Amino acid sequence: MALRIAQIAPVIFPVPPIHYGGTERIVHDLTEALVALGHEVTLFASSDSRTSARLITALPSLAQLQQDEGELPPGTPGVLETALLDKLRGTIMEFDILHCHGEFFHAALLGQHRKRSLTTIHWRVDERDRQLFFSSFPDLPVAAISRAQAESIPASNRAGIVHHGLDPRRFSFVERSKGYLTFVGRMTDQKRPDRAIDIALATGRSLQLAGGIDVGNPGYFDHQVKPRLNDDIRYIGPVDDQQKARLLGHAEALLFPIDWPEPFGLVMIEAMACGTPVIAWRNGAVEEIVEHGVNGYIVESMEEACWAVENIDALDRRVVRECFMTRFTRERMAQDYVALYERLLAKD
């Protein structure tokens, strides 16, 4: 049976995003896959978004406003989210299920409709703000994006686990790499590009770093990354979808040397979609995504990471791509969410 589904996106970037914006990328792929499955989908998102679903908007994304106007007051994201949620409030009875991907405000707006809603949190949930949120709204169904994330979601909120998925058509399989390592992510101490540099230097590989400089911690890039750049260790900045696909596809391996409880790690499956194996630190959801010795290596030290680089050719890039196609397509993600929607509605 076709469902009437509202997808409510965050307001920081458009859907789909141009450069950084993993949440908006997932919202886009989920929306498009739900439409392809025959559901009646409405996307609530910024006015600079695009979709094959029905689109309801209020104001531009924060990214668009910053591009047009420069620095904005810190309360701007709250204004953008409030304006968008007011559009949802006026149409809320049109939908069977309300799937929210934002932060907090929607829980209060939903009120009695929380029982036919689902919230996906695309960030860590073990910190104090999220725990206060869960305790205030124990009847809000929340979908975890990994088993690791689910461990910090209270049982009263926990509705299920759905791993992310992507459109495989955005990523071409590349049989032979060009011999460099790559790191794609924010330039921050959580993602540890400095570790990626250490690995490249220790193994004599060239390294291409891509991603935005963390606005909350710009000093990290200035002190830990920039001084170490040279002809073999290059920083190329933020990349769009096409640039990212080329960068990942031609890499010998993606380095994912995180130092925080990663709730999922979208770039890992982007690399796998190209056939590129992943070398990742054991943390957060890594063990759910990387199959050690199959589509990458899970490591816990510099020594293990260097060993993994030296043994990366033991992994079959076609098998890496097959792992992605079996486990991480957007069609599988949409089917899993529909099953979750139906379970929630059956309780109503």
Buried (B, 14 or more C-beta within 10 A) or exposed (E): EEBEBBBBBBBBBBBBBBBBBBBBBBBBBBBBBBBEBEBBBBBBBBBBBEBEBEBBBBBBBBBBBBEEEEEBEEEBBEBBBBBBBEBBEEEBEEBBBBBBBBBBBBBEBBEEBBEBBBBBBBBBBEEEEBBEBBEEBEEBBBBBBBEBBBEBBEEEBBBBBBBBBBBBEBBEBBEEBEEBBBBBBBBBBBBBBBBBBBBBBBBEBBBBBBBBBBEEBEEBBEEBBEEBEEEBBEBEEBBEBEBBBBBBBBBBBBBBBBBBBBBBBBBBBBBBBBBBBBBBBBBBBBBBBBBBEBBBBBBEEEEBBBBBBEEBEEBEBEBBBBBBEEBBBBBBBBBBBBEBBEEBBEEE
